[in-house]
Amino acid sequence: MTETRSEPYIWVTWLTKLLAGESQCEWSAWFRAHHTAYDKVPSDFDLASWTMDHNELVAARREQLLEDGYEVFIEDENAFKRIGSTGIIVSGKPDILAIRERIGVVEDCKTGRPRASDQLQVLVYLLLLPIRNPRCANLSLSGRVVYKTKAVDIPASALDGAFRQRFVDLVHRVGGETPLAKLPSWSECRWCDIASTVCLARVTEPPPSAEAETDLF
């Protein structure tokens, strides 16, 4: 049975997919921020395989960074919860924080194909992880997204005023009291875990094919 949270609670990835334009339905993020224990769609996602692949990638990066002389903190050691003056909570868990000689690198490991939201996720980590975090005090921080076959560096300069403002505006919308707009579509809803018993607008079937022959050209 759906329960209302005492305070809005937002997981970083709910925001970064919206910031990147990979998700359009702000209502989905708003609903998760304000509710828990809701009816969910059964998932066919192979969590066990993903977890093994992800853990292997994180372990390999940890070993490489240790060989390179870094002090390395992984996953739960990096978990954070930031409570804004509005009462809105934003939480996340960077895969890796590596430190060497006052240089810090925040890394997130991805086993799937590259997405724009991957880089934005690291940017949010660079923004929030250092807040009142003794490990990050006086560090020069940058970020990196690590894939199986390549890595993408995220310079600190990417964390500019425009990004900060977009992030803050979205946190206020998703964490605000007013429900946001639903934008249901097959491409959107098929990845959403909110069941149709909760979201009556949920699209449960793919649309008819848009393919048609023409003699116009």
Stockholm file with secondary structure:
# STOCKHOLM 1.0

chainA/1-217         MTETRSEPYIWVTWLTKLLAGESQCEWSAWFRAHHTAYDKVPSDFDLASWTMDHNELVAARREQLLEDGYEVFIEDENAFKRIGSTGIIVSGKPDILAIRERIGVVEDCKTGRPRASDQLQVLVYLLLLPIRNPRCANLSLSGRVVYKTKAVDIPASALDGAFRQRFVDLVHRVGGETPLAKLPSWSECRWCDIASTVCLARVTEPPPSAEAETDLF
#=GR chainA/1-217 SS CCEECSSCEEEHHHHHHHHTTSCCCHHHHHHHHHEESCCBCCCCCCHHHHHHHHHHHHHHHHHHHHHTTCEEEEGGGGCEEEECTTSCEEEECCSEEEEETTEEEEEEECCSCCCHHHHHHHHHHHHHTTTTCGGGTTCEEEEEEECSSCEEEECGGGSCHHHHHHHHHHHHHHHSSSCCCCCCCHHHHTTCCBCTTTCTTCCCSCCCCCCCCCSCC
#=GC SS_cons         CCEECSSCEEEHHHHHHHHTTSCCCHHHHHHHHHEESCCBCCCCCCHHHHHHHHHHHHHHHHHHHHHTTCEEEEGGGGCEEEECTTSCEEEECCSEEEEETTEEEEEEECCSCCCHHHHHHHHHHHHHTTTTCGGGTTCEEEEEEECSSCEEEECGGGSCHHHHHHHHHHHHHHHSSSCCCCCCCHHHHTTCCBCTTTCTTCCCSCCCCCCCCCSCC
//
